[in-house]
Each structure stands twice: as structure tokens, then as C-alpha cells.
Amino acid sequence: MDVPVDLSQLRELEVGAGFRLADIDPNSTPGFTGADAKLEGQQLFSARDAEMADLQERMYARARAGLDDAPSLLVVLQGMDAAGKGGIVRHVFGSVDPQGLQIASYKAPTEEELQHDFLWRIRKQLPKPGRIGVFDRSHYEDVLVQRVHQYAPADEIDRRYGAIVEFERELVDSGTRVLKFMLHIDRDEQAERMLERIDRPDKHWKYNPGDIDERARWDDYAEAYQIALERTSTPVAPWFVIPANKKWYARLAVKSIVQHELRRIDPQWPAASFDQETERQRLAQS
């Protein structure tokens, strides 16, 4: 079952004209139905590992060879607390060579960062040529959290939407592909995941009592996401809203879209910079 790879069932998750976050069912699994959907999804997920690793290594090899056309890919992950961003990082990108992977996580800005434009700290973590960069939260915190809590004036938040669109256009023009994923869970699923973090010793490190306070602002965040998705999803840097109540599906959907983009990049192994026959002879004589 190869449906998600060509995106024929996932296109409905791309944010476009008339998009409404409320229309996306967090429990849905586009492309996978029936009693064996989870098993089929997990099998397809594992079957993708070898090609993902190969495509990423080809991209990285071009950069290591010093080729000017070596591209990079930026993957942005956003979502409510406990939406599964960390799981996406571990499982979707776990099969690729870590040399070609850059991961950045963004918390509340530091005093130094507050002295600069909100994109200053983001630019410092952009993926280098040949790398896949993954943002676990991102510059979108500055139009989500700051909007909900009114940390910045309304006119400044409004300015940032345009600044983000221009910033991401510049990235694409300079050779960095951009994919953005909002992991969409509902309140009940979030409550179950938070309870697990409270109850399980191996999950305590993930729990922050402040998450309950943020949960009380659920509707405000939903509105902030709706606006941000509408204002910043563009053909060159699209948003995908991924139903994420079922972790297996969210991971497969993100992996399928990322793999599709790597296929579009179509990185080729760099040609040898040496004469192969000469080097064979030198090796034989050594």
C-alpha cells in the first residue's frame, strides 16, 4: 500500500484557500482504513528506512564533496504540548546518518535573544548545505505563544507573519527546501498523554506543570494556529496539518511527505574527483 508516498491522500492536509483547522479530525488516518490499517502503516513506515537513509546520504555527500548545488531541507514541527514532536524526531529521522542531521529546539527566548529581531536566533540554527534540519518548535512560537499571552503588541505580531513568509522565501531561493508540520491532537488525547507523563517514572522528565496552565488556553491556541497557518502557508513553504491522535499515522505521514520531497530533490552521488584506474594501480602497488 503505497498511497502516502505520492501524497494522493495527504494533499487534503496541506493548508490552502478555505482551510479550517476545525475540519481536520485528529483521529483520522487518510490513506489507511480498515482493521489492519495500523499494521499496514507500521510495515510501510519501516520499509521506508533504507530509501530515506540513501537519499539523505546522497545529499550530504554532495556537500562534503564541495559542490555548490548541495541542497538542504528544513523540517518545522509545531503542535500543542504532548502532540508528539519528539517522537517524530526520533522515529522519522532515526534511520538517517546523524552527520547529515541538525536538530534545534526552541524554548522561551533568552535575554540576549530578546535584544534582537525574533528571527535572529532562528538564522543561527539553519541547516547547512547537505543537511536535514529539524526544528522542534520554531520561529512560529513568536506568533503563537506571544499572540496567546500578548507578550508582543498586535501590530508586531501582524508584522511577523509577513516577515516569516519573506524569510522562508529567502531560504528556498538560497537552496533550502522548507516543509512545515502542525501535529494536530485533541484535548482528550492530550490529557491521556499528560497523565502518562505524570504517572510513569520514565516520562517524568517530559512533564512541566506549566503545561496544564497552557492547556487552559486551548481555544486561544487553536485560533492562533488557524491564523498562523492561513497567513504563512505558501507554495514554496507549505504547512501540512497532520492528524496526530494516532502516533503511528502521524509518523508515517510526516515521513512520507519528507521522503517525497527528498525524491523531488533527487540528489545524485558526486562524481569521482580522481582517476579511478590510476588509484586502483596505486592501491595494488602499496
Secondary structure, DSSP 8 states (H G I E B T S, - for coil): --GGGGTTTTGGGB--TT--GGGS-TT--TT--STTHHHHHHHHHHHTHHHHHHHHHHHHHHHHTT-TT--EEEEEEEESTTSSHHHHHHHHSTTS-GGGEEEEE--S--HHHHTS-TTHHHHTT---TT-EEEEES-TTHHHHHHHHTT-S-HHHHHHHHHHHHHHHHHHHHTTEEEEEEEEE--HHHHHHHHHHHHH-GGGGGG--THHHHHHTTHHHHHHHHHHHHHHH--SSS-EEEEE-SSHHHHHHHHHHHHHHHHHHH-------SS-HHHHHHHHHH-
